[in-house]
Amino acid sequence: MRRMPDGRWMASLELSHSHNQYIFLVDGKPVLDPNASGKTRNERNEPVSLIVLRRRL
């Protein structure tokens, strides 16, 4: 991640067109994204954030 001039952090990556699970690590602790598309649980039954990407036509 890179820190932006306004103090926000930014990362850029390519994701598949589907449901993608993620979690933020803040000071080594998992944190859900309050702006996520939703929340779900991963294969270890831990809460994770969810983003849904749809293919543009």
mmCIF file of the N, C-alpha and C atoms, coordinates in Angstrom:
data_MODEL
# 
_entry.id   MODEL 
# 
loop_
_atom_site.group_PDB 
_atom_site.id 
_atom_site.type_symbol 
_atom_site.label_atom_id 
_atom_site.label_alt_id 
_atom_site.label_comp_id 
_atom_site.label_asym_id 
_atom_site.label_entity_id 
_atom_site.label_seq_id 
_atom_site.pdbx_PDB_ins_code 
_atom_site.Cartn_x 
_atom_site.Cartn_y 
_atom_site.Cartn_z 
_atom_site.occupancy 
_atom_site.B_iso_or_equiv 
_atom_site.pdbx_formal_charge 
_atom_site.auth_seq_id 
_atom_site.auth_comp_id 
_atom_site.auth_asym_id 
_atom_site.auth_atom_id 
_atom_site.pdbx_PDB_model_num 
ATOM 1   N N  . MET A 1 1  ? 0.828   -1.172  0.000   1.00 0.00 ? 1  MET A N  1 
ATOM 2   C CA . MET A 1 1  ? 0.000   0.000   0.000   1.00 0.00 ? 1  MET A CA 1 
ATOM 3   C C  . MET A 1 1  ? 0.878   1.241   0.000   1.00 0.00 ? 1  MET A C  1 
ATOM 4   N N  . ARG A 1 2  ? 0.304   2.292   -0.531  1.00 0.00 ? 2  ARG A N  1 
ATOM 5   C CA . ARG A 1 2  ? 1.011   3.578   -0.546  1.00 0.00 ? 2  ARG A CA 1 
ATOM 6   C C  . ARG A 1 2  ? 0.178   4.613   0.196   1.00 0.00 ? 2  ARG A C  1 
ATOM 7   N N  . ARG A 1 3  ? 0.853   5.455   0.921   1.00 0.00 ? 3  ARG A N  1 
ATOM 8   C CA . ARG A 1 3  ? 0.158   6.537   1.623   1.00 0.00 ? 3  ARG A CA 1 
ATOM 9   C C  . ARG A 1 3  ? 0.016   7.711   0.668   1.00 0.00 ? 3  ARG A C  1 
ATOM 10  N N  . MET A 1 4  ? -1.198  8.223   0.542   1.00 0.00 ? 4  MET A N  1 
ATOM 11  C CA . MET A 1 4  ? -1.487  9.329   -0.346  1.00 0.00 ? 4  MET A CA 1 
ATOM 12  C C  . MET A 1 4  ? -1.214  10.659  0.377   1.00 0.00 ? 4  MET A C  1 
ATOM 13  N N  . PRO A 1 5  ? -1.051  11.746  -0.376  1.00 0.00 ? 5  PRO A N  1 
ATOM 14  C CA . PRO A 1 5  ? -0.770  13.048  0.250   1.00 0.00 ? 5  PRO A CA 1 
ATOM 15  C C  . PRO A 1 5  ? -1.823  13.481  1.273   1.00 0.00 ? 5  PRO A C  1 
ATOM 16  N N  . ASP A 1 6  ? -3.075  13.033  1.091   1.00 0.00 ? 6  ASP A N  1 
ATOM 17  C CA . ASP A 1 6  ? -4.132  13.422  2.035   1.00 0.00 ? 6  ASP A CA 1 
ATOM 18  C C  . ASP A 1 6  ? -4.187  12.506  3.261   1.00 0.00 ? 6  ASP A C  1 
ATOM 19  N N  . GLY A 1 7  ? -3.251  11.540  3.368   1.00 0.00 ? 7  GLY A N  1 
ATOM 20  C CA . GLY A 1 7  ? -3.183  10.668  4.530   1.00 0.00 ? 7  GLY A CA 1 
ATOM 21  C C  . GLY A 1 7  ? -3.865  9.318   4.353   1.00 0.00 ? 7  GLY A C  1 
ATOM 22  N N  . ARG A 1 8  ? -4.668  9.157   3.283   1.00 0.00 ? 8  ARG A N  1 
ATOM 23  C CA . ARG A 1 8  ? -5.315  7.867   3.035   1.00 0.00 ? 8  ARG A CA 1 
ATOM 24  C C  . ARG A 1 8  ? -4.295  6.872   2.482   1.00 0.00 ? 8  ARG A C  1 
ATOM 25  N N  . TRP A 1 9  ? -4.606  5.588   2.615   1.00 0.00 ? 9  TRP A N  1 
ATOM 26  C CA . TRP A 1 9  ? -3.769  4.533   2.063   1.00 0.00 ? 9  TRP A CA 1 
ATOM 27  C C  . TRP A 1 9  ? -4.430  3.990   0.814   1.00 0.00 ? 9  TRP A C  1 
ATOM 28  N N  . MET A 1 10 ? -3.628  3.596   -0.190  1.00 0.00 ? 10 MET A N  1 
ATOM 29  C CA . MET A 1 10 ? -4.183  3.115   -1.441  1.00 0.00 ? 10 MET A CA 1 
ATOM 30  C C  . MET A 1 10 ? -3.400  1.900   -1.937  1.00 0.00 ? 10 MET A C  1 
ATOM 31  N N  . ALA A 1 11 ? -4.149  0.933   -2.441  1.00 0.00 ? 11 ALA A N  1 
ATOM 32  C CA . ALA A 1 11 ? -3.556  -0.237  -3.092  1.00 0.00 ? 11 ALA A CA 1 
ATOM 33  C C  . ALA A 1 11 ? -4.343  -0.502  -4.355  1.00 0.00 ? 11 ALA A C  1 
ATOM 34  N N  . SER A 1 12 ? -3.696  -1.047  -5.343  1.00 0.00 ? 12 SER A N  1 
ATOM 35  C CA . SER A 1 12 ? -4.352  -1.349  -6.612  1.00 0.00 ? 12 SER A CA 1 
ATOM 36  C C  . SER A 1 12 ? -4.011  -2.774  -7.012  1.00 0.00 ? 12 SER A C  1 
ATOM 37  N N  . LEU A 1 13 ? -5.033  -3.548  -7.365  1.00 0.00 ? 13 LEU A N  1 
ATOM 38  C CA . LEU A 1 13 ? -4.812  -4.908  -7.825  1.00 0.00 ? 13 LEU A CA 1 
ATOM 39  C C  . LEU A 1 13 ? -5.972  -5.337  -8.707  1.00 0.00 ? 13 LEU A C  1 
ATOM 40  N N  . GLU A 1 14 ? -5.720  -6.338  -9.534  1.00 0.00 ? 14 GLU A N  1 
ATOM 41  C CA . GLU A 1 14 ? -6.754  -6.868  -10.415 1.00 0.00 ? 14 GLU A CA 1 
ATOM 42  C C  . GLU A 1 14 ? -7.491  -7.991  -9.706  1.00 0.00 ? 14 GLU A C  1 
ATOM 43  N N  . LEU A 1 15 ? -8.820  -7.956  -9.806  1.00 0.00 ? 15 LEU A N  1 
ATOM 44  C CA . LEU A 1 15 ? -9.665  -8.984  -9.211  1.00 0.00 ? 15 LEU A CA 1 
ATOM 45  C C  . LEU A 1 15 ? -10.514 -9.619  -10.292 1.00 0.00 ? 15 LEU A C  1 
ATOM 46  N N  . SER A 1 16 ? -10.914 -10.849 -10.049 1.00 0.00 ? 16 SER A N  1 
ATOM 47  C CA . SER A 1 16 ? -11.793 -11.530 -10.990 1.00 0.00 ? 16 SER A CA 1 
ATOM 48  C C  . SER A 1 16 ? -13.199 -10.930 -10.887 1.00 0.00 ? 16 SER A C  1 
ATOM 49  N N  . HIS A 1 17 ? -13.993 -11.169 -11.918 1.00 0.00 ? 17 HIS A N  1 
ATOM 50  C CA . HIS A 1 17 ? -15.376 -10.691 -11.938 1.00 0.00 ? 17 HIS A CA 1 
ATOM 51  C C  . HIS A 1 17 ? -16.236 -11.677 -11.173 1.00 0.00 ? 17 HIS A C  1 
ATOM 52  N N  . SER A 1 18 ? -16.312 -11.495 -9.884  1.00 0.00 ? 18 SER A N  1 
ATOM 53  C CA . SER A 1 18 ? -17.079 -12.414 -9.043  1.00 0.00 ? 18 SER A CA 1 
ATOM 54  C C  . SER A 1 18 ? -17.123 -11.868 -7.627  1.00 0.00 ? 18 SER A C  1 
ATOM 55  N N  . HIS A 1 19 ? -17.363 -12.742 -6.674  1.00 0.00 ? 19 HIS A N  1 
ATOM 56  C CA . HIS A 1 19 ? -17.354 -12.389 -5.261  1.00 0.00 ? 19 HIS A CA 1 
ATOM 57  C C  . HIS A 1 19 ? -15.928 -12.567 -4.739  1.00 0.00 ? 19 HIS A C  1 
ATOM 58  N N  . ASN A 1 20 ? -15.391 -11.535 -4.140  1.00 0.00 ? 20 ASN A N  1 
ATOM 59  C CA . ASN A 1 20 ? -14.029 -11.577 -3.618  1.00 0.00 ? 20 ASN A CA 1 
ATOM 60  C C  . ASN A 1 20 ? -14.050 -11.271 -2.128  1.00 0.00 ? 20 ASN A C  1 
ATOM 61  N N  . GLN A 1 21 ? -13.388 -12.115 -1.354  1.00 0.00 ? 21 GLN A N  1 
ATOM 62  C CA . GLN A 1 21 ? -13.309 -11.943 0.097   1.00 0.00 ? 21 GLN A CA 1 
ATOM 63  C C  . GLN A 1 21 ? -11.987 -11.278 0.459   1.00 0.00 ? 21 GLN A C  1 
ATOM 64  N N  . TYR A 1 22 ? -12.038 -10.431 1.483   1.00 0.00 ? 22 TYR A N  1 
ATOM 65  C CA . TYR A 1 22 ? -10.813 -9.777  1.938   1.00 0.00 ? 22 TYR A CA 1 
ATOM 66  C C  . TYR A 1 22 ? -10.984 -9.305  3.379   1.00 0.00 ? 22 TYR A C  1 
ATOM 67  N N  . ILE A 1 23 ? -9.869  -8.960  3.975   1.00 0.00 ? 23 ILE A N  1 
ATOM 68  C CA . ILE A 1 23 ? -9.855  -8.415  5.339   1.00 0.00 ? 23 ILE A CA 1 
ATOM 69  C C  . ILE A 1 23 ? -8.671  -7.457  5.415   1.00 0.00 ? 23 ILE A C  1 
ATOM 70  N N  . PHE A 1 24 ? -8.820  -6.389  6.155   1.00 0.00 ? 24 PHE A N  1 
ATOM 71  C CA . PHE A 1 24 ? -7.711  -5.474  6.396   1.00 0.00 ? 24 PHE A CA 1 
ATOM 72  C C  . PHE A 1 24 ? -6.972  -5.934  7.640   1.00 0.00 ? 24 PHE A C  1 
ATOM 73  N N  . LEU A 1 25 ? -5.659  -5.796  7.629   1.00 0.00 ? 25 LEU A N  1 
ATOM 74  C CA . LEU A 1 25 ? -4.857  -6.019  8.828   1.00 0.00 ? 25 LEU A CA 1 
ATOM 75  C C  . LEU A 1 25 ? -4.360  -4.663  9.290   1.00 0.00 ? 25 LEU A C  1 
ATOM 76  N N  . VAL A 1 26 ? -4.811  -4.252  10.463  1.00 0.00 ? 26 VAL A N  1 
ATOM 77  C CA . VAL A 1 26 ? -4.417  -2.969  11.043  1.00 0.00 ? 26 VAL A CA 1 
ATOM 78  C C  . VAL A 1 26 ? -3.647  -3.267  12.318  1.00 0.00 ? 26 VAL A C  1 
ATOM 79  N N  . ASP A 1 27 ? -2.379  -2.913  12.308  1.00 0.00 ? 27 ASP A N  1 
ATOM 80  C CA . ASP A 1 27 ? -1.499  -3.220  13.442  1.00 0.00 ? 27 ASP A CA 1 
ATOM 81  C C  . ASP A 1 27 ? -1.548  -4.704  13.785  1.00 0.00 ? 27 ASP A C  1 
ATOM 82  N N  . GLY A 1 28 ? -1.625  -5.545  12.739  1.00 0.00 ? 28 GLY A N  1 
ATOM 83  C CA . GLY A 1 28 ? -1.608  -6.992  12.919  1.00 0.00 ? 28 GLY A CA 1 
ATOM 84  C C  . GLY A 1 28 ? -2.937  -7.608  13.312  1.00 0.00 ? 28 GLY A C  1 
ATOM 85  N N  . LYS A 1 29 ? -4.002  -6.796  13.408  1.00 0.00 ? 29 LYS A N  1 
ATOM 86  C CA . LYS A 1 29 ? -5.310  -7.304  13.815  1.00 0.00 ? 29 LYS A CA 1 
ATOM 87  C C  . LYS A 1 29 ? -6.290  -7.221  12.648  1.00 0.00 ? 29 LYS A C  1 
ATOM 88  N N  . PRO A 1 30 ? -7.100  -8.274  12.427  1.00 0.00 ? 30 PRO A N  1 
ATOM 89  C CA . PRO A 1 30 ? -8.063  -8.243  11.333  1.00 0.00 ? 30 PRO A CA 1 
ATOM 90  C C  . PRO A 1 30 ? -9.190  -7.238  11.586  1.00 0.00 ? 30 PRO A C  1 
ATOM 91  N N  . VAL A 1 31 ? -9.514  -6.471  10.545  1.00 0.00 ? 31 VAL A N  1 
ATOM 92  C CA . VAL A 1 31 ? -10.560 -5.453  10.634  1.00 0.00 ? 31 VAL A CA 1 
ATOM 93  C C  . VAL A 1 31 ? -11.433 -5.554  9.388   1.00 0.00 ? 31 VAL A C  1 
ATOM 94  N N  . LEU A 1 32 ? -12.742 -5.635  9.574   1.00 0.00 ? 32 LEU A N  1 
ATOM 95  C CA . LEU A 1 32 ? -13.665 -5.655  8.447   1.00 0.00 ? 32 LEU A CA 1 
ATOM 96  C C  . LEU A 1 32 ? -13.773 -4.261  7.840   1.00 0.00 ? 32 LEU A C  1 
ATOM 97  N N  . ASP A 1 33 ? -14.057 -4.213  6.553   1.00 0.00 ? 33 ASP A N  1 
ATOM 98  C CA . ASP A 1 33 ? -14.216 -2.961  5.823   1.00 0.00 ? 33 ASP A CA 1 
ATOM 99  C C  . ASP A 1 33 ? -15.636 -2.439  6.027   1.00 0.00 ? 33 ASP A C  1 
ATOM 100 N N  . PRO A 1 34 ? -15.810 -1.269  6.648   1.00 0.00 ? 34 PRO A N  1 
ATOM 101 C CA . PRO A 1 34 ? -17.154 -0.745  6.851   1.00 0.00 ? 34 PRO A CA 1 
ATOM 102 C C  . PRO A 1 34 ? -17.839 -0.343  5.547   1.00 0.00 ? 34 PRO A C  1 
ATOM 103 N N  . ASN A 1 35 ? -17.069 -0.203  4.458   1.00 0.00 ? 35 ASN A N  1 
ATOM 104 C CA . ASN A 1 35 ? -17.629 0.174   3.159   1.00 0.00 ? 35 ASN A CA 1 
ATOM 105 C C  . ASN A 1 35 ? -17.747 -1.004  2.202   1.00 0.00 ? 35 ASN A C  1 
ATOM 106 N N  . ALA A 1 36 ? -17.608 -2.216  2.706   1.00 0.00 ? 36 ALA A N  1 
ATOM 107 C CA . ALA A 1 36 ? -17.669 -3.417  1.869   1.00 0.00 ? 36 ALA A CA 1 
ATOM 108 C C  . ALA A 1 36 ? -19.070 -3.604  1.285   1.00 0.00 ? 36 ALA A C  1 
ATOM 109 N N  . SER A 1 37 ? -19.147 -4.378  0.202   1.00 0.00 ? 37 SER A N  1 
ATOM 110 C CA . SER A 1 37 ? -20.445 -4.723  -0.395  1.00 0.00 ? 37 SER A CA 1 
ATOM 111 C C  . SER A 1 37 ? -21.257 -5.605  0.545   1.00 0.00 ? 37 SER A C  1 
ATOM 112 N N  . GLY A 1 38 ? -20.569 -6.335  1.401   1.00 0.00 ? 38 GLY A N  1 
ATOM 113 C CA . GLY A 1 38 ? -21.231 -7.222  2.347   1.00 0.00 ? 38 GLY A CA 1 
ATOM 114 C C  . GLY A 1 38 ? -20.207 -7.892  3.230   1.00 0.00 ? 38 GLY A C  1 
ATOM 115 N N  . LYS A 1 39 ? -20.685 -8.830  4.019   1.00 0.00 ? 39 LYS A N  1 
ATOM 116 C CA . LYS A 1 39 ? -19.823 -9.610  4.910   1.00 0.00 ? 39 LYS A CA 1 
ATOM 117 C C  . LYS A 1 39 ? -20.185 -11.073 4.748   1.00 0.00 ? 39 LYS A C  1 
ATOM 118 N N  . THR A 1 40 ? -19.190 -11.930 4.905   1.00 0.00 ? 40 THR A N  1 
ATOM 119 C CA . THR A 1 40 ? -19.413 -13.370 4.833   1.00 0.00 ? 40 THR A CA 1 
ATOM 120 C C  . THR A 1 40 ? -18.394 -14.035 5.744   1.00 0.00 ? 40 THR A C  1 
ATOM 121 N N  . ARG A 1 41 ? -18.311 -15.346 5.665   1.00 0.00 ? 41 ARG A N  1 
ATOM 122 C CA . ARG A 1 41 ? -17.308 -16.087 6.440   1.00 0.00 ? 41 ARG A CA 1 
ATOM 123 C C  . ARG A 1 41 ? -16.445 -16.878 5.486   1.00 0.00 ? 41 ARG A C  1 
ATOM 124 N N  . ASN A 1 42 ? -15.156 -16.963 5.802   1.00 0.00 ? 42 ASN A N  1 
ATOM 125 C CA . ASN A 1 42 ? -14.238 -17.711 4.948   1.00 0.00 ? 42 ASN A CA 1 
ATOM 126 C C  . ASN A 1 42 ? -14.283 -19.202 5.285   1.00 0.00 ? 42 ASN A C  1 
ATOM 127 N N  . GLU A 1 43 ? -13.371 -19.970 4.690   1.00 0.00 ? 43 GLU A N  1 
ATOM 128 C CA . GLU A 1 43 ? -13.357 -21.428 4.885   1.00 0.00 ? 43 GLU A CA 1 
ATOM 129 C C  . GLU A 1 43 ? -13.020 -21.832 6.315   1.00 0.00 ? 43 GLU A C  1 
ATOM 130 N N  . ARG A 1 44 ? -12.459 -20.900 7.102   1.00 0.00 ? 44 ARG A N  1 
ATOM 131 C CA . ARG A 1 44 ? -12.172 -21.168 8.526   1.00 0.00 ? 44 ARG A CA 1 
ATOM 132 C C  . ARG A 1 44 ? -13.262 -20.591 9.434   1.00 0.00 ? 44 ARG A C  1 
ATOM 133 N N  . ASN A 1 45 ? -14.366 -20.178 8.825   1.00 0.00 ? 45 ASN A N  1 
ATOM 134 C CA . ASN A 1 45 ? -15.520 -19.611 9.538   1.00 0.00 ? 45 ASN A CA 1 
ATOM 135 C C  . ASN A 1 45 ? -15.198 -18.285 10.226  1.00 0.00 ? 45 ASN A C  1 
ATOM 136 N N  . GLU A 1 46 ? -14.218 -17.553 9.674   1.00 0.00 ? 46 GLU A N  1 
ATOM 137 C CA . GLU A 1 46 ? -13.865 -16.237 10.200  1.00 0.00 ? 46 GLU A CA 1 
ATOM 138 C C  . GLU A 1 46 ? -14.602 -15.168 9.395   1.00 0.00 ? 46 GLU A C  1 
ATOM 139 N N  . PRO A 1 47 ? -15.043 -14.090 10.028  1.00 0.00 ? 47 PRO A N  1 
ATOM 140 C CA . PRO A 1 47 ? -15.718 -13.029 9.270   1.00 0.00 ? 47 PRO A CA 1 
ATOM 141 C C  . PRO A 1 47 ? -14.746 -12.314 8.338   1.00 0.00 ? 47 PRO A C  1 
ATOM 142 N N  . VAL A 1 48 ? -15.201 -12.058 7.117   1.00 0.00 ? 48 VAL A N  1 
ATOM 143 C CA . VAL A 1 48 ? -14.409 -11.334 6.118   1.00 0.00 ? 48 VAL A CA 1 
ATOM 144 C C  . VAL A 1 48 ? -15.327 -10.373 5.372   1.00 0.00 ? 48 VAL A C  1 
ATOM 145 N N  . SER A 1 49 ? -14.733 -9.352  4.780   1.00 0.00 ? 49 SER A N  1 
ATOM 146 C CA . SER A 1 49 ? -15.467 -8.411  3.947   1.00 0.00 ? 49 SER A CA 1 
ATOM 147 C C  . SER A 1 49 ? -15.663 -9.016  2.569   1.00 0.00 ? 49 SER A C  1 
ATOM 148 N N  . LEU A 1 50 ? -16.659 -8.523  1.863   1.00 0.00 ? 50 LEU A N  1 
ATOM 149 C CA . LEU A 1 50 ? -17.013 -9.057  0.551   1.00 0.00 ? 50 LEU A CA 1 
ATOM 150 C C  . LEU A 1 50 ? -17.179 -7.914  -0.431  1.00 0.00 ? 50 LEU A C  1 
ATOM 151 N N  . ILE A 1 51 ? -16.599 -8.080  -1.616  1.00 0.00 ? 51 ILE A N  1 
ATOM 152 C CA . ILE A 1 51 ? -16.823 -7.144  -2.709  1.00 0.00 ? 51 ILE A CA 1 
ATOM 153 C C  . ILE A 1 51 ? -17.306 -7.953  -3.907  1.00 0.00 ? 51 ILE A C  1 
ATOM 154 N N  . VAL A 1 52 ? -18.330 -7.454  -4.560  1.00 0.00 ? 52 VAL A N  1 
ATOM 155 C CA . VAL A 1 52 ? -18.903 -8.137  -5.719  1.00 0.00 ? 52 VAL A CA 1 
ATOM 156 C C  . VAL A 1 52 ? -18.575 -7.306  -6.948  1.00 0.00 ? 52 VAL A C  1 
ATOM 157 N N  . LEU A 1 53 ? -17.858 -7.915  -7.886  1.00 0.00 ? 53 LEU A N  1 
ATOM 158 C CA . LEU A 1 53 ? -17.496 -7.244  -9.133  1.00 0.00 ? 53 LEU A CA 1 
ATOM 159 C C  . LEU A 1 53 ? -18.242 -7.893  -10.283 1.00 0.00 ? 53 LEU A C  1 
ATOM 160 N N  . ARG A 1 54 ? -18.869 -7.078  -11.076 1.00 0.00 ? 54 ARG A N  1 
ATOM 161 C CA . ARG A 1 54 ? -19.614 -7.585  -12.227 1.00 0.00 ? 54 ARG A CA 1 
ATOM 162 C C  . ARG A 1 54 ? -18.908 -7.127  -13.503 1.00 0.00 ? 54 ARG A C  1 
ATOM 163 N N  . ARG A 1 55 ? -18.964 -7.976  -14.468 1.00 0.00 ? 55 ARG A N  1 
ATOM 164 C CA . ARG A 1 55 ? -18.341 -7.678  -15.764 1.00 0.00 ? 55 ARG A CA 1 
ATOM 165 C C  . ARG A 1 55 ? -19.172 -6.630  -16.494 1.00 0.00 ? 55 ARG A C  1 
ATOM 166 N N  . ARG A 1 56 ? -18.501 -5.622  -17.015 1.00 0.00 ? 56 ARG A N  1 
ATOM 167 C CA . ARG A 1 56 ? -19.188 -4.592  -17.800 1.00 0.00 ? 56 ARG A CA 1 
ATOM 168 C C  . ARG A 1 56 ? -19.436 -5.121  -19.199 1.00 0.00 ? 56 ARG A C  1 
ATOM 169 N N  . LEU A 1 57 ? -20.595 -4.813  -19.715 1.00 0.00 ? 57 LEU A N  1 
ATOM 170 C CA . LEU A 1 57 ? -20.940 -5.230  -21.091 1.00 0.00 ? 57 LEU A CA 1 
ATOM 171 C C  . LEU A 1 57 ? -20.722 -4.108  -22.058 1.00 0.00 ? 57 LEU A C  1 
# 
